[in-house]
Amino acid sequence: MFYLKMRYKSVFSALAKVMFMQSILILIVGALAFVFSQGNHFFPFFYTSLLSFLITVIFKVLSRGNKTESMNVQDAMLTVFFIWTISILVSAMPFYFGKILGLTQSIFESASGWSTTGLTVIADVESIPKVYLLWRSIIQYIGGAGFALIMIVVAGNSGAGLYQAEGRTDNLVPNIRDSAKLILVIYLIWAVAGITALMIFGKLSFFDAFNHALTALATGGFSTKNSSIGYFNNVTAELIIMILMISGATGFGVHYSLVQLIKNYFKSRKDLTNGKINRLDFKERMKAEPFLKNPEPKTMFYTLVISIILLVVLCTVHIYSLPQAVRHSVFTAISALTGTGFQTVTFEKWNTLGLFVITILMIFGGMTDSTSGGLKTFRVYVIIKVMILQVKNYFRPQGTEHHIEVYKGVGKKKIDLGVFKEVIAVVFMYIIVFVTGSLILVGHGFSLEDSMFEFSSALSAVGLTVGITAPDAPSSILWTLIGGMYLGRFEFFLIFYAVIRLIKDLMLKLKN
């Protein structure tokens, strides 16, 4: 029992730190209501900040006497579960206290933000005070980075377990904390670059540029306009946002390997110019670069090319002119695969084949260790490679053993039985939850194709909608979609483990 108590003290200690940070953030965002000349909307954030601070005090008291410097993965899973659950509930309160949304709708909006989904139940986003739109964008941006990254910077050794608990596998450098710092630097640089580009080249206002850059990079998709990106009808802005969406859906390890490729290219060019190496050596150096050997960018590229061709030929060319068909197909395909959910058009005129292609893209998702959701391109690639290997094995001599090695981020990863079992488990669980959620929506009277589209959008944290998500949607639909967003964000098993662990610990407590 003493060990159990000390374990939970370390969990509560981490929770206290995060909730304190959140109380400060909520207060700062709320204070911006005065900047927007909407000072009366400061108070919903002020009350929420007090609530978050009260929770901080409670966890601080519960963690009194904690001396644990590190945290194992099991306890980290509990911590991540608590952090996200409480944060979603607390972050919903400004919408509720401000009478913007009802309680269920507020929780939906918050869950959509933290999970970087982007589905919304706000009927008219252009009519609500700007501070609430800013709050949505900020929680999406932080949700994309993940609490583990923040915790590893502020919590020292205990952050390593949190890093692994959130499913992150790419260590950019040997030290995990330094890896997290590099990830945050990459994330911030892209945000600043995106805001600047949208203002200068896209001609967006600072407020619109700030919100859309953050939510594009987080592959979240919250917009300040009712018609999303289609409101601007701006090809330049769409191009910049597509770059941000792809960047957000690219694994941080791939980002780092690209930076290393660029650095090594110029270094090798300098060595070639100075005569230190010959052209053959130069080519060999470039061939050895991890970025060029990483399968995820190639898998994403080919998936996008094939899907865009299918969308144009099977769907959009019959609705728009050819240039417009290509424009909307490219943007929508990138938005779906990266899990962002921005739209330049609505789907009323799209046929079933077009919606089916988008549904598949949403299920596939972006790269691992990115801000994107879905099954992830790495798992799709592994399944394809294993299938090909299985066919090849029929033509090889008996007893011959072969294994698969692929580059993952900056390192090489062996695809052994353990990795393949993890891939199959996630895929199988995804299918079970996807079918269950889709059937619940069908039970509410929606067509099968619309139900599959909407629930895959929630489960893969995308945010595209065919209209099922609405302010007046029944609570049962909203909670079904909340469940999909919540489970999809953590790829199911973290939630299952945390709940089972809590039940077991509670039973042990009651027995003693």
Secondary structure as a PSIPRED ss2 file (coil, helix, strand):
# PSIPRED VFORMAT (PSIPRED V4.0)

   1 M C   1.000  0.000  0.000
   2 F H   0.000  1.000  0.000
   3 Y H   0.000  1.000  0.000
   4 L H   0.000  1.000  0.000
   5 K H   0.000  1.000  0.000
   6 M H   0.000  1.000  0.000
   7 R H   0.000  1.000  0.000
   8 Y H   0.000  1.000  0.000
   9 K H   0.000  1.000  0.000
  10 S H   0.000  1.000  0.000
  11 V H   0.000  1.000  0.000
  12 F H   0.000  1.000  0.000
  13 S H   0.000  1.000  0.000
  14 A H   0.000  1.000  0.000
  15 L H   0.000  1.000  0.000
  16 A H   0.000  1.000  0.000
  17 K H   0.000  1.000  0.000
  18 V H   0.000  1.000  0.000
  19 M H   0.000  1.000  0.000
  20 F H   0.000  1.000  0.000
  21 M H   0.000  1.000  0.000
  22 Q H   0.000  1.000  0.000
  23 S H   0.000  1.000  0.000
  24 I H   0.000  1.000  0.000
  25 L H   0.000  1.000  0.000
  26 I H   0.000  1.000  0.000
  27 L H   0.000  1.000  0.000
  28 I H   0.000  1.000  0.000
  29 V H   0.000  1.000  0.000
  30 G H   0.000  1.000  0.000
  31 A H   0.000  1.000  0.000
  32 L C   1.000  0.000  0.000
  33 A C   1.000  0.000  0.000
  34 F C   1.000  0.000  0.000
  35 V C   1.000  0.000  0.000
  36 F C   1.000  0.000  0.000
  37 S C   1.000  0.000  0.000
  38 Q C   1.000  0.000  0.000
  39 G H   0.000  1.000  0.000
  40 N H   0.000  1.000  0.000
  41 H H   0.000  1.000  0.000
  42 F H   0.000  1.000  0.000
  43 F H   0.000  1.000  0.000
  44 P H   0.000  1.000  0.000
  45 F H   0.000  1.000  0.000
  46 F H   0.000  1.000  0.000
  47 Y H   0.000  1.000  0.000
  48 T H   0.000  1.000  0.000
  49 S H   0.000  1.000  0.000
  50 L H   0.000  1.000  0.000
  51 L H   0.000  1.000  0.000
  52 S H   0.000  1.000  0.000
  53 F H   0.000  1.000  0.000
  54 L H   0.000  1.000  0.000
  55 I H   0.000  1.000  0.000
  56 T H   0.000  1.000  0.000
  57 V H   0.000  1.000  0.000
  58 I H   0.000  1.000  0.000
  59 F H   0.000  1.000  0.000
  60 K H   0.000  1.000  0.000
  61 V H   0.000  1.000  0.000
  62 L H   0.000  1.000  0.000
  63 S C   1.000  0.000  0.000
  64 R C   1.000  0.000  0.000
  65 G C   1.000  0.000  0.000
  66 N C   1.000  0.000  0.000
  67 K C   1.000  0.000  0.000
  68 T C   1.000  0.000  0.000
  69 E C   1.000  0.000  0.000
  70 S C   1.000  0.000  0.000
  71 M C   1.000  0.000  0.000
  72 N C   1.000  0.000  0.000
  73 V H   0.000  1.000  0.000
  74 Q H   0.000  1.000  0.000
  75 D H   0.000  1.000  0.000
  76 A H   0.000  1.000  0.000
  77 M H   0.000  1.000  0.000
  78 L H   0.000  1.000  0.000
  79 T H   0.000  1.000  0.000
  80 V H   0.000  1.000  0.000
  81 F H   0.000  1.000  0.000
  82 F H   0.000  1.000  0.000
  83 I H   0.000  1.000  0.000
  84 W H   0.000  1.000  0.000
  85 T H   0.000  1.000  0.000
  86 I H   0.000  1.000  0.000
  87 S H   0.000  1.000  0.000
  88 I H   0.000  1.000  0.000
  89 L H   0.000  1.000  0.000
  90 V H   0.000  1.000  0.000
  91 S H   0.000  1.000  0.000
  92 A C   1.000  0.000  0.000
  93 M H   0.000  1.000  0.000
  94 P H   0.000  1.000  0.000
  95 F H   0.000  1.000  0.000
  96 Y H   0.000  1.000  0.000
  97 F H   0.000  1.000  0.000
  98 G C   1.000  0.000  0.000
  99 K C   1.000  0.000  0.000
 100 I C   1.000  0.000  0.000
 101 L C   1.000  0.000  0.000
 102 G C   1.000  0.000  0.000
 103 L H   0.000  1.000  0.000
 104 T H   0.000  1.000  0.000
 105 Q H   0.000  1.000  0.000
 106 S H   0.000  1.000  0.000
 107 I H   0.000  1.000  0.000
 108 F H   0.000  1.000  0.000
 109 E H   0.000  1.000  0.000
 110 S H   0.000  1.000  0.000
 111 A H   0.000  1.000  0.000
 112 S H   0.000  1.000  0.000
 113 G H   0.000  1.000  0.000
 114 W H   0.000  1.000  0.000
 115 S C   1.000  0.000  0.000
 116 T C   1.000  0.000  0.000
 117 T C   1.000  0.000  0.000
 118 G C   1.000  0.000  0.000
 119 L C   1.000  0.000  0.000
 120 T C   1.000  0.000  0.000
 121 V C   1.000  0.000  0.000
 122 I C   1.000  0.000  0.000
 123 A C   1.000  0.000  0.000
 124 D C   1.000  0.000  0.000
 125 V C   1.000  0.000  0.000
 126 E C   1.000  0.000  0.000
 127 S C   1.000  0.000  0.000
 128 I C   1.000  0.000  0.000
 129 P C   1.000  0.000  0.000
 130 K H   0.000  1.000  0.000
 131 V H   0.000  1.000  0.000
 132 Y H   0.000  1.000  0.000
 133 L H   0.000  1.000  0.000
 134 L H   0.000  1.000  0.000
 135 W H   0.000  1.000  0.000
 136 R H   0.000  1.000  0.000
 137 S H   0.000  1.000  0.000
 138 I H   0.000  1.000  0.000
 139 I H   0.000  1.000  0.000
 140 Q H   0.000  1.000  0.000
 141 Y H   0.000  1.000  0.000
 142 I H   0.000  1.000  0.000
 143 G H   0.000  1.000  0.000
 144 G H   0.000  1.000  0.000
 145 A H   0.000  1.000  0.000
 146 G C   1.000  0.000  0.000
 147 F H   0.000  1.000  0.000
 148 A H   0.000  1.000  0.000
 149 L H   0.000  1.000  0.000
 150 I H   0.000  1.000  0.000
 151 M H   0.000  1.000  0.000
 152 I H   0.000  1.000  0.000
 153 V H   0.000  1.000  0.000
 154 V H   0.000  1.000  0.000
 155 A C   1.000  0.000  0.000
 156 G C   1.000  0.000  0.000
 157 N C   1.000  0.000  0.000
 158 S H   0.000  1.000  0.000
 159 G H   0.000  1.000  0.000
 160 A H   0.000  1.000  0.000
 161 G H   0.000  1.000  0.000
 162 L H   0.000  1.000  0.000
 163 Y H   0.000  1.000  0.000
 164 Q H   0.000  1.000  0.000
 165 A H   0.000  1.000  0.000
 166 E C   1.000  0.000  0.000
 167 G C   1.000  0.000  0.000
 168 R C   1.000  0.000  0.000
 169 T C   1.000  0.000  0.000
 170 D C   1.000  0.000  0.000
 171 N C   1.000  0.000  0.000
 172 L C   1.000  0.000  0.000
 173 V C   1.000  0.000  0.000
 174 P C   1.000  0.000  0.000
 175 N C   1.000  0.000  0.000
 176 I H   0.000  1.000  0.000
 177 R H   0.000  1.000  0.000
 178 D H   0.000  1.000  0.000
 179 S H   0.000  1.000  0.000
 180 A H   0.000  1.000  0.000
 181 K H   0.000  1.000  0.000
 182 L H   0.000  1.000  0.000
 183 I H   0.000  1.000  0.000
 184 L H   0.000  1.000  0.000
 185 V H   0.000  1.000  0.000
 186 I H   0.000  1.000  0.000
 187 Y H   0.000  1.000  0.000
 188 L H   0.000  1.000  0.000
 189 I H   0.000  1.000  0.000
 190 W H   0.000  1.000  0.000
 191 A H   0.000  1.000  0.000
 192 V H   0.000  1.000  0.000
 193 A H   0.000  1.000  0.000
 194 G H   0.000  1.000  0.000
 195 I H   0.000  1.000  0.000
 196 T H   0.000  1.000  0.000
 197 A H   0.000  1.000  0.000
 198 L H   0.000  1.000  0.000
 199 M H   0.000  1.000  0.000
 200 I H   0.000  1.000  0.000
 201 F C   1.000  0.000  0.000
 202 G C   1.000  0.000  0.000
 203 K C   1.000  0.000  0.000
 204 L C   1.000  0.000  0.000
 205 S C   1.000  0.000  0.000
 206 F H   0.000  1.000  0.000
 207 F H   0.000  1.000  0.000
 208 D H   0.000  1.000  0.000
 209 A H   0.000  1.000  0.000
 210 F H   0.000  1.000  0.000
 211 N H   0.000  1.000  0.000
 212 H H   0.000  1.000  0.000
 213 A H   0.000  1.000  0.000
 214 L H   0.000  1.000  0.000
 215 T H   0.000  1.000  0.000
 216 A H   0.000  1.000  0.000
 217 L H   0.000  1.000  0.000
 218 A C   1.000  0.000  0.000
 219 T C   1.000  0.000  0.000
 220 G C   1.000  0.000  0.000
 221 G C   1.000  0.000  0.000
 222 F C   1.000  0.000  0.000
 223 S C   1.000  0.000  0.000
 224 T C   1.000  0.000  0.000
 225 K C   1.000  0.000  0.000
 226 N C   1.000  0.000  0.000
 227 S C   1.000  0.000  0.000
 228 S H   0.000  1.000  0.000
 229 I H   0.000  1.000  0.000
 230 G H   0.000  1.000  0.000
 231 Y H   0.000  1.000  0.000
 232 F C   1.000  0.000  0.000
 233 N C   1.000  0.000  0.000
 234 N C   1.000  0.000  0.000
 235 V H   0.000  1.000  0.000
 236 T H   0.000  1.000  0.000
 237 A H   0.000  1.000  0.000
 238 E H   0.000  1.000  0.000
 239 L H   0.000  1.000  0.000
 240 I H   0.000  1.000  0.000
 241 I H   0.000  1.000  0.000
 242 M H   0.000  1.000  0.000
 243 I H   0.000  1.000  0.000
 244 L H   0.000  1.000  0.000
 245 M H   0.000  1.000  0.000
 246 I H   0.000  1.000  0.000
 247 S H   0.000  1.000  0.000
 248 G H   0.000  1.000  0.000
 249 A C   1.000  0.000  0.000
 250 T C   1.000  0.000  0.000
 251 G C   1.000  0.000  0.000
 252 F H   0.000  1.000  0.000
 253 G H   0.000  1.000  0.000
 254 V H   0.000  1.000  0.000
 255 H H   0.000  1.000  0.000
 256 Y H   0.000  1.000  0.000
 257 S H   0.000  1.000  0.000
 258 L H   0.000  1.000  0.000
 259 V H   0.000  1.000  0.000
 260 Q H   0.000  1.000  0.000
 261 L H   0.000  1.000  0.000
 262 I H   0.000  1.000  0.000
 263 K H   0.000  1.000  0.000
 264 N H   0.000  1.000  0.000
 265 Y H   0.000  1.000  0.000
 266 F H   0.000  1.000  0.000
 267 K H   0.000  1.000  0.000
 268 S H   0.000  1.000  0.000
 269 R H   0.000  1.000  0.000
 270 K H   0.000  1.000  0.000
 271 D H   0.000  1.000  0.000
 272 L H   0.000  1.000  0.000
 273 T H   0.000  1.000  0.000
 274 N C   1.000  0.000  0.000
 275 G C   1.000  0.000  0.000
 276 K C   1.000  0.000  0.000
 277 I C   1.000  0.000  0.000
 278 N C   1.000  0.000  0.000
 279 R H   0.000  1.000  0.000
 280 L H   0.000  1.000  0.000
 281 D H   0.000  1.000  0.000
 282 F H   0.000  1.000  0.000
 283 K H   0.000  1.000  0.000
 284 E H   0.000  1.000  0.000
 285 R H   0.000  1.000  0.000
 286 M H   0.000  1.000  0.000
 287 K H   0.000  1.000  0.000
 288 A C   1.000  0.000  0.000
 289 E C   1.000  0.000  0.000
 290 P H   0.000  1.000  0.000
 291 F H   0.000  1.000  0.000
 292 L H   0.000  1.000  0.000
 293 K H   0.000  1.000  0.000
 294 N C   1.000  0.000  0.000
 295 P H   0.000  1.000  0.000
 296 E H   0.000  1.000  0.000
 297 P H   0.000  1.000  0.000
 298 K H   0.000  1.000  0.000
 299 T H   0.000  1.000  0.000
 300 M H   0.000  1.000  0.000
 301 F H   0.000  1.000  0.000
 302 Y H   0.000  1.000  0.000
 303 T H   0.000  1.000  0.000
 304 L H   0.000  1.000  0.000
 305 V H   0.000  1.000  0.000
 306 I H   0.000  1.000  0.000
 307 S H   0.000  1.000  0.000
 308 I H   0.000  1.000  0.000
 309 I H   0.000  1.000  0.000
 310 L H   0.000  1.000  0.000
 311 L H   0.000  1.000  0.000
 312 V H   0.000  1.000  0.000
 313 V H   0.000  1.000  0.000
 314 L H   0.000  1.000  0.000
 315 C C   1.000  0.000  0.000
 316 T H   0.000  1.000  0.000
 317 V H   0.000  1.000  0.000
 318 H H   0.000  1.000  0.000
 319 I C   1.000  0.000  0.000
 320 Y C   1.000  0.000  0.000
 321 S C   1.000  0.000  0.000
 322 L H   0.000  1.000  0.000
 323 P H   0.000  1.000  0.000
 324 Q H   0.000  1.000  0.000
 325 A H   0.000  1.000  0.000
 326 V H   0.000  1.000  0.000
 327 R H   0.000  1.000  0.000
 328 H H   0.000  1.000  0.000
 329 S H   0.000  1.000  0.000
 330 V H   0.000  1.000  0.000
 331 F H   0.000  1.000  0.000
 332 T H   0.000  1.000  0.000
 333 A H   0.000  1.000  0.000
 334 I H   0.000  1.000  0.000
 335 S H   0.000  1.000  0.000
 336 A H   0.000  1.000  0.000
 337 L H   0.000  1.000  0.000
 338 T C   1.000  0.000  0.000
 339 G C   1.000  0.000  0.000
 340 T C   1.000  0.000  0.000
 341 G C   1.000  0.000  0.000
 342 F C   1.000  0.000  0.000
 343 Q C   1.000  0.000  0.000
 344 T C   1.000  0.000  0.000
 345 V C   1.000  0.000  0.000
 346 T C   1.000  0.000  0.000
 347 F C   1.000  0.000  0.000
 348 E C   1.000  0.000  0.000
 349 K C   1.000  0.000  0.000
 350 W C   1.000  0.000  0.000
 351 N C   1.000  0.000  0.000
 352 T H   0.000  1.000  0.000
 353 L H   0.000  1.000  0.000
 354 G H   0.000  1.000  0.000
 355 L H   0.000  1.000  0.000
 356 F H   0.000  1.000  0.000
 357 V H   0.000  1.000  0.000
 358 I H   0.000  1.000  0.000
 359 T H   0.000  1.000  0.000
 360 I H   0.000  1.000  0.000
 361 L H   0.000  1.000  0.000
 362 M H   0.000  1.000  0.000
 363 I H   0.000  1.000  0.000
 364 F H   0.000  1.000  0.000
 365 G C   1.000  0.000  0.000
 366 G C   1.000  0.000  0.000
 367 M C   1.000  0.000  0.000
 368 T C   1.000  0.000  0.000
 369 D C   1.000  0.000  0.000
 370 S C   1.000  0.000  0.000
 371 T C   1.000  0.000  0.000
 372 S C   1.000  0.000  0.000
 373 G C   1.000  0.000  0.000
 374 G C   1.000  0.000  0.000
 375 L C   1.000  0.000  0.000
 376 K C   1.000  0.000  0.000
 377 T H   0.000  1.000  0.000
 378 F H   0.000  1.000  0.000
 379 R H   0.000  1.000  0.000
 380 V H   0.000  1.000  0.000
 381 Y H   0.000  1.000  0.000
 382 V H   0.000  1.000  0.000
 383 I H   0.000  1.000  0.000
 384 I H   0.000  1.000  0.000
 385 K H   0.000  1.000  0.000
 386 V H   0.000  1.000  0.000
 387 M H   0.000  1.000  0.000
 388 I H   0.000  1.000  0.000
 389 L H   0.000  1.000  0.000
 390 Q H   0.000  1.000  0.000
 391 V H   0.000  1.000  0.000
 392 K H   0.000  1.000  0.000
 393 N H   0.000  1.000  0.000
 394 Y C   1.000  0.000  0.000
 395 F C   1.000  0.000  0.000
 396 R C   1.000  0.000  0.000
 397 P C   1.000  0.000  0.000
 398 Q C   1.000  0.000  0.000
 399 G C   1.000  0.000  0.000
 400 T C   1.000  0.000  0.000
 401 E C   1.000  0.000  0.000
 402 H C   1.000  0.000  0.000
 403 H C   1.000  0.000  0.000
 404 I E   0.000  0.000  1.000
 405 E E   0.000  0.000  1.000
 406 V E   0.000  0.000  1.000
 407 Y E   0.000  0.000  1.000
 408 K E   0.000  0.000  1.000
 409 G C   1.000  0.000  0.000
 410 V C   1.000  0.000  0.000
 411 G E   0.000  0.000  1.000
 412 K E   0.000  0.000  1.000
 413 K E   0.000  0.000  1.000
 414 K E   0.000  0.000  1.000
 415 I E   0.000  0.000  1.000
 416 D C   1.000  0.000  0.000
 417 L H   0.000  1.000  0.000
 418 G H   0.000  1.000  0.000
 419 V H   0.000  1.000  0.000
 420 F H   0.000  1.000  0.000
 421 K H   0.000  1.000  0.000
 422 E H   0.000  1.000  0.000
 423 V H   0.000  1.000  0.000
 424 I H   0.000  1.000  0.000
 425 A H   0.000  1.000  0.000
 426 V H   0.000  1.000  0.000
 427 V H   0.000  1.000  0.000
 428 F H   0.000  1.000  0.000
 429 M H   0.000  1.000  0.000
 430 Y H   0.000  1.000  0.000
 431 I H   0.000  1.000  0.000
 432 I H   0.000  1.000  0.000
 433 V H   0.000  1.000  0.000
 434 F H   0.000  1.000  0.000
 435 V H   0.000  1.000  0.000
 436 T H   0.000  1.000  0.000
 437 G H   0.000  1.000  0.000
 438 S H   0.000  1.000  0.000
 439 L H   0.000  1.000  0.000
 440 I H   0.000  1.000  0.000
 441 L H   0.000  1.000  0.000
 442 V H   0.000  1.000  0.000
 443 G H   0.000  1.000  0.000
 444 H C   1.000  0.000  0.000
 445 G C   1.000  0.000  0.000
 446 F C   1.000  0.000  0.000
 447 S C   1.000  0.000  0.000
 448 L H   0.000  1.000  0.000
 449 E H   0.000  1.000  0.000
 450 D H   0.000  1.000  0.000
 451 S H   0.000  1.000  0.000
 452 M H   0.000  1.000  0.000
 453 F H   0.000  1.000  0.000
 454 E H   0.000  1.000  0.000
 455 F H   0.000  1.000  0.000
 456 S H   0.000  1.000  0.000
 457 S H   0.000  1.000  0.000
 458 A H   0.000  1.000  0.000
 459 L H   0.000  1.000  0.000
 460 S C   1.000  0.000  0.000
 461 A C   1.000  0.000  0.000
 462 V C   1.000  0.000  0.000
 463 G C   1.000  0.000  0.000
 464 L C   1.000  0.000  0.000
 465 T C   1.000  0.000  0.000
 466 V C   1.000  0.000  0.000
 467 G C   1.000  0.000  0.000
 468 I C   1.000  0.000  0.000
 469 T C   1.000  0.000  0.000
 470 A C   1.000  0.000  0.000
 471 P C   1.000  0.000  0.000
 472 D C   1.000  0.000  0.000
 473 A C   1.000  0.000  0.000
 474 P C   1.000  0.000  0.000
 475 S H   0.000  1.000  0.000
 476 S H   0.000  1.000  0.000
 477 I H   0.000  1.000  0.000
 478 L H   0.000  1.000  0.000
 479 W H   0.000  1.000  0.000
 480 T H   0.000  1.000  0.000
 481 L H   0.000  1.000  0.000
 482 I H   0.000  1.000  0.000
 483 G H   0.000  1.000  0.000
 484 G H   0.000  1.000  0.000
 485 M H   0.000  1.000  0.000
 486 Y H   0.000  1.000  0.000
 487 L H   0.000  1.000  0.000
 488 G H   0.000  1.000  0.000
 489 R H   0.000  1.000  0.000
 490 F C   1.000  0.000  0.000
 491 E C   1.000  0.000  0.000
 492 F C   1.000  0.000  0.000
 493 F H   0.000  1.000  0.000
 494 L H   0.000  1.000  0.000
 495 I H   0.000  1.000  0.000
 496 F H   0.000  1.000  0.000
 497 Y H   0.000  1.000  0.000
 498 A H   0.000  1.000  0.000
 499 V H   0.000  1.000  0.000
 500 I H   0.000  1.000  0.000
 501 R H   0.000  1.000  0.000
 502 L H   0.000  1.000  0.000
 503 I H   0.000  1.000  0.000
 504 K H   0.000  1.000  0.000
 505 D H   0.000  1.000  0.000
 506 L H   0.000  1.000  0.000
 507 M H   0.000  1.000  0.000
 508 L H   0.000  1.000  0.000
 509 K H   0.000  1.000  0.000
 510 L H   0.000  1.000  0.000
 511 K H   0.000  1.000  0.000
 512 N C   1.000  0.000  0.000
